[in-house]
């Protein structure tokens, strides 16, 4: 067996740290899409004058809620289970804000 050479602490340059953070951020946003797109659809349906902008704001809020919840749950040591657990608050918010369908008078 070959001897192991201790390398010491791994040091990253600021550019490498920025790249790692960017990859983690994009990955977290992609993993949150099932819940955040649902909330964006609710925002679009609730929008009266500018439904597209309303959907964007709902999506941003849902992304913050879902990614934040996932990060907190991941810190508890639940591994990949943190991702679907992170969808729960955003999904509940979408269900609570979903506008009710009302039939139109003819």
The 8 nearest C-alpha neighbors of each residue, nearest first, counted from 0:
[[1, 2, 3, 4, 5, 6, 7, 8],
 [2, 0, 3, 4, 5, 6, 7, 8],
 [1, 3, 4, 0, 5, 6, 7, 8],
 [4, 2, 5, 1, 0, 6, 7, 8],
 [3, 5, 6, 2, 7, 1, 0, 8],
 [6, 4, 7, 3, 8, 2, 9, 1],
 [5, 7, 4, 8, 9, 3, 10, 2],
 [6, 8, 5, 9, 10, 4, 3, 11],
 [9, 7, 10, 6, 5, 11, 4, 12],
 [8, 10, 7, 11, 6, 12, 5, 15],
 [9, 11, 8, 12, 7, 15, 16, 13],
 [12, 10, 15, 16, 13, 9, 14, 17],
 [11, 13, 15, 14, 16, 10, 17, 18],
 [14, 12, 16, 15, 17, 11, 18, 10],
 [13, 15, 17, 12, 16, 18, 11, 19],
 [16, 14, 18, 12, 17, 13, 11, 19],
 [15, 17, 13, 19, 18, 14, 20, 11],
 [18, 16, 14, 20, 15, 19, 21, 13],
 [17, 19, 15, 21, 16, 20, 14, 22],
 [18, 20, 16, 22, 21, 17, 15, 23],
 [21, 19, 23, 17, 18, 22, 24, 16],
 [22, 20, 18, 24, 19, 23, 17, 25],
 [21, 23, 19, 25, 24, 20, 26, 18],
 [22, 24, 20, 26, 21, 25, 27, 19],
 [25, 23, 21, 27, 26, 22, 20, 28],
 [24, 26, 28, 22, 27, 23, 29, 21],
 [25, 27, 29, 23, 24, 28, 22, 30],
 [26, 28, 24, 30, 29, 25, 23, 31],
 [27, 29, 31, 25, 26, 30, 24, 32],
 [28, 30, 26, 32, 31, 27, 25, 33],
 [29, 31, 27, 28, 32, 26, 82, 33],
 [30, 32, 28, 29, 33, 34, 35, 65],
 [33, 31, 35, 29, 34, 36, 30, 28],
 [34, 32, 36, 31, 35, 37, 30, 86],
 [35, 33, 37, 86, 32, 36, 90, 89],
 [34, 36, 32, 61, 38, 37, 58, 62],
 [37, 35, 39, 38, 32, 34, 33, 40],
 [36, 38, 40, 34, 35, 39, 41, 33],
 [37, 39, 93, 41, 35, 40, 36, 57],
 [40, 38, 54, 58, 36, 42, 57, 41],
 [41, 39, 43, 37, 42, 38, 36, 44],
 [40, 42, 38, 44, 39, 43, 97, 45],
 [43, 41, 54, 39, 45, 40, 44, 53],
 [44, 42, 54, 50, 40, 46, 41, 45],
 [43, 45, 41, 42, 46, 40, 50, 98],
 [46, 44, 42, 43, 41, 47, 98, 50],
 [47, 45, 50, 43, 44, 53, 49, 42],
 [46, 48, 49, 50, 45, 44, 43, 53],
 [47, 49, 46, 50, 53, 51, 52, 45],
 [50, 48, 51, 52, 46, 47, 53, 43],
 [49, 51, 46, 43, 53, 52, 54, 47],
 [52, 50, 54, 53, 49, 43, 55, 46],
 [53, 51, 55, 54, 50, 49, 56, 43],
 [52, 54, 50, 56, 51, 55, 42, 46],
 [55, 53, 42, 39, 43, 57, 51, 52],
 [54, 56, 52, 58, 53, 57, 59, 51],
 [57, 55, 59, 53, 58, 54, 60, 52],
 [56, 58, 54, 39, 60, 55, 42, 59],
 [57, 59, 39, 55, 61, 56, 35, 60],
 [60, 58, 62, 56, 61, 57, 55, 63],
 [61, 59, 57, 63, 62, 58, 56, 64],
 [62, 60, 58, 64, 35, 59, 63, 89],
 [61, 63, 59, 65, 60, 64, 35, 66],
 [62, 64, 60, 66, 61, 65, 67, 59],
 [65, 63, 61, 67, 62, 66, 68, 60],
 [64, 66, 85, 62, 68, 67, 63, 86],
 [67, 65, 69, 63, 68, 64, 62, 70],
 [66, 68, 70, 64, 69, 65, 63, 71],
 [69, 67, 85, 71, 65, 70, 66, 64],
 [68, 70, 85, 66, 72, 81, 67, 71],
 [71, 69, 73, 67, 68, 72, 66, 74],
 [70, 72, 68, 74, 73, 69, 67, 75],
 [71, 73, 69, 75, 74, 81, 70, 68],
 [74, 72, 70, 81, 75, 76, 71, 77],
 [73, 75, 71, 72, 76, 70, 77, 69],
 [74, 76, 72, 73, 77, 71, 78, 81],
 [77, 75, 74, 73, 78, 72, 81, 79],
 [76, 78, 73, 80, 75, 81, 79, 72],
 [79, 77, 80, 76, 73, 81, 82, 75],
 [78, 80, 81, 82, 77, 73, 83, 76],
 [81, 79, 82, 78, 77, 83, 84, 73],
 [80, 82, 84, 79, 69, 73, 72, 83],
 [81, 83, 85, 80, 84, 69, 79, 86],
 [84, 82, 86, 85, 81, 80, 87, 79],
 [83, 85, 81, 86, 82, 87, 80, 69],
 [86, 84, 69, 68, 65, 82, 83, 87],
 [87, 85, 83, 84, 34, 89, 65, 88],
 [86, 88, 90, 84, 89, 85, 91, 83],
 [89, 87, 91, 90, 86, 92, 85, 65],
 [90, 88, 92, 91, 86, 87, 61, 34],
 [91, 89, 93, 87, 92, 88, 34, 86],
 [90, 92, 94, 88, 93, 89, 87, 95],
 [91, 93, 89, 95, 90, 94, 96, 88],
 [94, 92, 38, 90, 96, 91, 95, 97],
 [95, 93, 91, 97, 92, 96, 90, 38],
 [94, 96, 92, 93, 97, 91, 98, 90],
 [97, 95, 93, 94, 92, 98, 41, 42],
 [96, 98, 94, 41, 95, 93, 99, 45],
 [99, 97, 96, 100, 45, 44, 41, 95],
 [100, 98, 101, 97, 96, 102, 45, 44],
 [99, 101, 98, 102, 97, 103, 44, 45],
 [102, 100, 99, 103, 98, 104, 97, 105],
 [101, 103, 104, 100, 105, 99, 98, 44],
 [104, 102, 105, 101, 100, 99, 98, 44],
 [103, 105, 102, 101, 100, 99, 98, 47],
 [104, 103, 102, 101, 100, 99, 98, 47]]
